[in-house]
Amino acid sequence: MEYVYFEGKIVPEDKAKISIKTNSFHYGTAIFEGIRAYYDKETDRMWGLFFKEHYERLFQNMKVLNMEIEETIDDLIEITKELIKRNNIKSDIYIRPIVYFSDLKISPKLIGYTPKIAIYTYPLGDYIDINEGIKAIVSSWTRLNDNMIPPRLKVAGAYVNSAFSKTEAILAGADEAIVLNKNGYVSEGSAENIFIVRNRKLITPPVSDDILEGITRNAIITISKDLGYPVEERHIARTELYVADEVFFCGTGAQVSPVVEIDNRKVGDGKPGKITKEIQKVYFDAVRGKIGKYKHWVIPIY
């Protein structure tokens, strides 16, 4: 039996149901997070990654949508740990908290409704390829901007934009999409932040280029600097993707995923780059609690 957290209680998953009349189901006004926990077989330990940071971002996003819930950040961290224990999970997992307007009313607004939170878990290995590298295309779909549906929010309705670009990439024979913002600069993947490497320097779009303010992105910046690689946050033109030495996506789901081809052009020599693999190794050791200076990124669950 799988347990979930639903509207104030830990209950069996089959007891956690919303009505087809639920307001956020109709208008895409739910706010969610994607969180990971990693199982280390060698030590039989489960580590929760960036739990506090994800729930802090959830609360920031809720504020934009005028949402307030009864649970605190500390409450949600403990509830999530309890869910993992209750479900007796011993594998890498993905955790999905989602806050939604539970009212059975028809009207697209952000006031006068009651927000509720649900949390569930499911096994998740690699969301996209992290070893051989993936093929990407630059999408014909433009990333939403802050005055439309803010990309810094993980709001459900915004992910139609991601679905369009991801589907376009798959239909074109690629694995993933790279989207440009309204000014024609590189923004991110369909649901991942992006880095390029040029002359041993990492370059990533700034938060003002309509990106998600990625928690994994921040971790990669820290790892890169600790390894001695400078990091620059600036606009990236489309053609810079074609002349980059290395390109990779990052995110809670994507982790660190090398990109080896963009628009039918090889990235570098067409294989995962040396710097990408170096960062990737440190990242995967860190998320399993194996590196002391990054131990504050994780919390022990059991």
Secondary structure, DSSP 8 states (H G I E B T S, - for coil): --EEEETTEEEEGGG----TT-HHHHH---EE--EEEEEETTTTEEEEESHHHHHHHHHHHHHHTT---S--HHHHHHHHHHHHHHTT--S-EEEEEEEEE--------SSS--EEEEEEEEE-S-SS-SSS-EEEEEEEEE---TTTS-TTS-BGGGHHHHHHHHHHHHHTT-SEEEEE-TTSBEEEESSSEEEEEETTEEEE--GGGT----HHHHHHHHHHHHTT--EEE---BHHHHHH-SEEEEEETTTEEEEEEEETTEESTTSS--HHHHHHHHHHHHHTTT--GGGGGGEEE--
